[in-house]
Amino acid sequence: MRFSLAVAALAPVLSASAADILVLVGAAGSLTFSPSNITAQAGDTVSFQFQAKNHSVTQSTFTNPCQIQTTPAQGIDSGFQFVSNTSTTLPQWSFTVDNTSAPLWFFCAQTNPVSHCEAGMVFSINANPDSAKSFAVYQQAAMGNPPAAAASASAGAATSAAAGAAGAATSAAAGAAATDAAGATANAAGAATDANANGSAGSPTLSNAGALASPSGNSTSGNAGFRVSGNTFSLVAAVGLTVMLL
């Protein structure tokens, strides 16, 4: 109350159109300023009516929502205004807006039993809802959720996910190429083995060897086992002829 008189003494002469804007503090026992953001002109008076519990209206900065402003000047502060459940009068504190070049930021400094500011009990004057310094951004920062950090984390997660997907795709492609190459090598090796085991029987040398092994004199398919048998049969026939000559 006394502070409002001091501010009035320092404020420029008010025009006839100056407004008196009422803000309820802790209405219905809530941890809120109502309304939470207002538009005020130079010369307007903002009056805070404390309706419950033990709250304050303390000026802060946008970057430090739950600390009293110390630069470029000490922030204004209503001090704690206690209102009991049986109070028949409601305390009121006010100040006059004399500079509208930038938004003004306020919070409740009560920390017992919990921090009212960190619960979202903050207030602003002339904060543009469509700007990077909106009331919503200020409140989220007070509650420990700065949007810039959240956006950075999301971007980092998206980048990591994209990199992981690209890495998986590259690994899968490399694996598939390696598998195809190994399969082609195995097929080529198998074909060479088949050629050595079966296709070579078509060569003149192996075909003649097969003819020697066949009692009928017809050429047959030669393979390793059959060639061994053919050679044995030729040896026995030669021995038999020698005995007959003797």
Secondary structure per residue as TSV (DSSP state, phi and psi in degrees):
chain	resnum	aa	ss	phi	psi
A	1	M	-	360.0	-48.6
A	2	R	H	-65.3	-35.4
A	3	F	H	-62.7	-38.1
A	4	S	H	-63.1	-33.5
A	5	L	H	-68.4	-38.1
A	6	A	H	-67.0	-41.8
A	7	V	H	-63.2	-42.0
A	8	A	H	-60.6	-34.9
A	9	A	H	-69.6	-30.6
A	10	L	H	-88.0	-19.7
A	11	A	S	-72.9	152.9
A	12	P	-	-66.2	166.5
A	13	V	-	-60.8	128.7
A	14	L	-	-76.8	143.5
A	15	S	-	-82.9	166.6
A	16	A	T	-67.1	-19.4
A	17	S	T	-93.3	3.6
A	18	A	-	-59.8	140.6
A	19	A	-	-103.0	157.2
A	20	D	E	-115.7	110.0
A	21	I	E	-102.3	126.2
A	22	L	E	-98.5	131.2
A	23	V	E	-123.1	127.0
A	24	L	E	-89.3	132.4
A	25	V	E	-109.8	117.1
A	26	G	S	71.1	34.6
A	27	A	G	-60.0	135.2
A	28	A	G	57.4	29.6
A	29	G	G	76.6	10.0
A	30	S	-	-86.9	161.3
A	31	L	S	-93.9	70.7
A	32	T	-	-145.3	157.9
A	33	F	E	-106.0	135.2
A	34	S	E	-133.5	115.7
A	35	P	S	-70.8	163.5
A	36	S	S	-88.1	-20.9
A	37	N	E	-142.6	131.6
A	38	I	E	-126.8	161.3
A	39	T	-	-108.5	123.9
A	40	A	-	-130.9	151.4
A	41	Q	-	-105.6	159.9
A	42	A	T	-58.3	130.3
A	43	G	T	100.3	-15.8
A	44	D	-	-71.5	148.8
A	45	T	E	-106.1	132.6
A	46	V	E	-109.1	119.1
A	47	S	E	-109.1	130.5
A	48	F	E	-108.1	121.1
A	49	Q	E	-105.8	118.1
A	50	F	E	-85.4	121.6
A	51	Q	-	-111.8	-12.5
A	52	A	S	-163.5	158.1
A	53	K	E	59.3	-141.4
A	54	N	E	-141.0	92.2
A	55	H	E	-116.6	170.1
A	56	S	-	-136.6	164.1
A	57	V	-	-119.4	106.4
A	58	T	E	-124.0	130.1
A	59	Q	E	-77.9	138.1
A	60	S	E	-131.7	-168.8
A	61	T	-	-113.0	165.0
A	62	F	S	-64.2	-38.4
A	63	T	S	-77.9	-21.5
A	64	N	S	-129.8	77.8
A	65	P	T	-61.2	-29.9
A	66	C	T	-107.6	22.9
A	67	Q	S	-129.9	139.9
A	68	I	-	-63.9	141.0
A	69	Q	-	-65.2	135.7
A	70	T	-	-120.0	-20.7
A	71	T	S	-136.6	149.9
A	72	P	S	-72.3	-8.2
A	73	A	S	-146.8	160.9
A	74	Q	-	-64.6	132.1
A	75	G	-	-70.1	153.2
A	76	I	-	-76.7	156.8
A	77	D	B	-154.3	129.4
A	78	S	-	-77.8	-18.0
A	79	G	-	76.3	169.1
A	80	F	-	-74.9	134.9
A	81	Q	E	-118.7	103.1
A	82	F	E	-83.6	133.6
A	83	V	E	-129.1	115.6
A	84	S	-	-82.8	166.7
A	85	N	T	-65.4	-19.8
A	86	T	T	-104.7	8.6
A	87	S	-	-63.7	136.7
A	88	T	S	-102.5	-10.9
A	89	T	S	-126.4	148.8
A	90	L	-	-113.6	123.9
A	91	P	-	-67.3	151.0
A	92	Q	E	-138.9	139.4
A	93	W	E	-134.0	142.8
A	94	S	E	-146.2	162.8
A	95	F	E	-149.1	163.0
A	96	T	E	-105.1	132.3
A	97	V	-	-78.1	125.0
A	98	D	-	-122.9	2.2
A	99	N	-	-147.0	118.6
A	100	T	-	-115.7	21.8
A	101	S	S	-74.7	-18.0
A	102	A	S	-150.8	155.5
A	103	P	-	-63.1	156.6
A	104	L	E	-114.3	142.0
A	105	W	E	-124.2	138.6
A	106	F	E	-140.7	158.4
A	107	F	E	-150.2	167.0
A	108	C	-	-93.1	125.7
A	109	A	-	-86.3	3.9
A	110	Q	-	-66.7	132.9
A	111	T	-	-124.0	5.6
A	112	N	S	-117.0	120.2
A	113	P	S	-86.5	-11.4
A	114	V	S	-135.6	164.1
A	115	S	-	-73.3	116.7
A	116	H	T	-67.8	-34.6
A	117	C	T	-64.5	-45.6
A	118	E	T	-69.5	-14.9
A	119	A	T	-87.1	-0.6
A	120	G	T	102.0	11.9
A	121	M	-	-85.1	82.7
A	122	V	E	-134.3	167.9
A	123	F	E	-150.6	149.6
A	124	S	E	-141.6	157.2
A	125	I	E	-123.6	126.7
A	126	N	S	63.1	31.5
A	127	A	-	-83.1	126.0
A	128	N	-	-76.3	118.0
A	129	P	T	-65.2	-17.1
A	130	D	T	-101.4	8.6
A	131	S	S	-104.6	173.1
A	132	A	T	-70.0	-17.2
A	133	K	T	-113.0	59.2
A	134	S	-	-87.5	168.3
A	135	F	H	-61.3	-40.2
A	136	A	H	-61.2	-41.1
A	137	V	H	-67.0	-42.6
A	138	Y	H	-61.3	-44.2
A	139	Q	H	-65.3	-42.3
A	140	Q	H	-62.9	-38.1
A	141	A	H	-65.1	-39.0
A	142	A	H	-62.5	-33.9
A	143	M	T	-86.2	6.4
A	144	G	T	85.1	20.2
A	145	N	-	-126.2	67.9
A	146	P	-	-64.0	123.2
A	147	P	H	-57.5	-33.2
A	148	A	H	-62.3	-41.8
A	149	A	H	-68.1	-41.0
A	150	A	H	-62.9	-41.7
A	151	A	H	-65.1	-40.2
A	152	S	H	-63.4	-41.6
A	153	A	H	-63.7	-41.6
A	154	S	H	-64.0	-42.3
A	155	A	H	-63.9	-40.6
A	156	G	H	-63.8	-41.4
A	157	A	H	-64.5	-40.6
A	158	A	H	-65.3	-40.3
A	159	T	H	-64.7	-43.1
A	160	S	H	-63.5	-41.4
A	161	A	H	-64.2	-41.8
A	162	A	H	-65.1	-41.6
A	163	A	H	-64.9	-40.5
A	164	G	H	-63.3	-41.7
A	165	A	H	-65.2	-41.2
A	166	A	H	-65.0	-40.9
A	167	G	H	-63.9	-41.2
A	168	A	H	-64.3	-41.3
A	169	A	H	-64.5	-42.2
A	170	T	H	-63.6	-43.9
A	171	S	H	-62.9	-42.3
A	172	A	H	-63.7	-42.5
A	173	A	H	-65.1	-42.5
A	174	A	H	-64.8	-41.3
A	175	G	H	-63.3	-42.3
A	176	A	H	-64.9	-41.0
A	177	A	H	-65.0	-41.9
A	178	A	H	-64.3	-41.1
A	179	T	H	-63.7	-43.2
A	180	D	H	-63.0	-41.7
A	181	A	H	-65.0	-41.5
A	182	A	H	-65.0	-39.6
A	183	G	H	-64.5	-41.4
A	184	A	H	-64.6	-40.6
A	185	T	H	-63.7	-43.4
A	186	A	H	-63.6	-42.2
A	187	N	H	-63.4	-41.9
A	188	A	H	-64.0	-41.0
A	189	A	H	-65.0	-40.9
A	190	G	H	-63.3	-40.7
A	191	A	H	-64.5	-39.7
A	192	A	H	-65.2	-40.3
A	193	T	H	-63.4	-44.6
A	194	D	H	-61.4	-38.7
A	195	A	H	-64.9	-40.0
A	196	N	H	-69.2	-35.6
A	197	A	H	-83.8	-40.1
A	198	N	T	-114.9	-48.8
A	199	G	G	-63.5	-28.6
A	200	S	G	-69.4	-15.3
A	201	A	G	-63.6	-20.6
A	202	G	G	-78.6	-6.4
A	203	S	S	-71.5	150.1
A	204	P	H	-56.6	-39.2
A	205	T	H	-63.8	-48.7
A	206	L	H	-69.1	-34.4
A	207	S	H	-64.3	-41.2
A	208	N	H	-66.4	-38.9
A	209	A	H	-61.5	-39.4
A	210	G	H	-64.6	-37.3
A	211	A	H	-64.7	-37.8
A	212	L	H	-65.2	-32.0
A	213	A	H	-81.2	-18.1
A	214	S	-	-89.8	124.4
A	215	P	T	-60.3	-30.7
A	216	S	T	-83.3	-9.2
A	217	G	-	81.3	0.2
A	218	N	-	-79.2	144.2
A	219	S	-	-72.8	136.9
A	220	T	-	-126.0	166.4
A	221	S	-	-66.0	129.4
A	222	G	-	-97.1	140.1
A	223	N	-	-139.5	175.5
A	224	A	H	-57.5	-45.9
A	225	G	H	-65.5	-41.8
A	226	F	H	-67.4	-36.2
A	227	R	H	-64.9	-37.7
A	228	V	H	-63.2	-44.4
A	229	S	H	-63.7	-43.1
A	230	G	H	-59.4	-43.9
A	231	N	H	-64.4	-37.4
A	232	T	H	-66.5	-44.1
A	233	F	H	-61.5	-41.8
A	234	S	H	-62.7	-38.0
A	235	L	H	-65.2	-43.6
A	236	V	H	-64.3	-42.8
A	237	A	H	-61.9	-39.8
A	238	A	H	-64.7	-41.8
A	239	V	H	-64.1	-42.6
A	240	G	H	-61.1	-41.4
A	241	L	H	-65.0	-39.2
A	242	T	H	-62.7	-41.9
A	243	V	H	-64.3	-40.4
A	244	M	H	-65.4	-36.5
A	245	L	H	-68.2	-32.4
A	246	L	-	-71.3	360.0
